[in-house]
Amino acid sequence: MSDATASTPAPASASQIIPTSSQNLLNDKWDVVLSNALIKTGLGFGGGVLASILFFKRRQFPVWLGVGFGLGRGYAEGDAIFRSNHGLRTVKA
């Protein structure tokens, strides 16, 4: 056996679908949106727990309020990411 035949890649089968560039762009946006929403929600949760312990005698409403603000902020930024033209080719007519 020679090294040249061992290093050639096998052809792609029908079950291996290579995503198009638009699918890659959409997948990248989803990754950013979901991680951003998770981080914002976690920060809201942490801020709510901290406010609950320090100021509100361990009541639950600051925690839920913080989670709500975090989810809302994540949703708003995700909507802005999906509406942006970053990465898209624009043609001036």
Summary of the structure (lengths in Angstrom):
residues: 93
radius of gyration: 22.9
end to end distance: 57.5
largest distance: 75.2
contacts: 197
relative contact order: 0.13
helix: 67%
strand: 0%
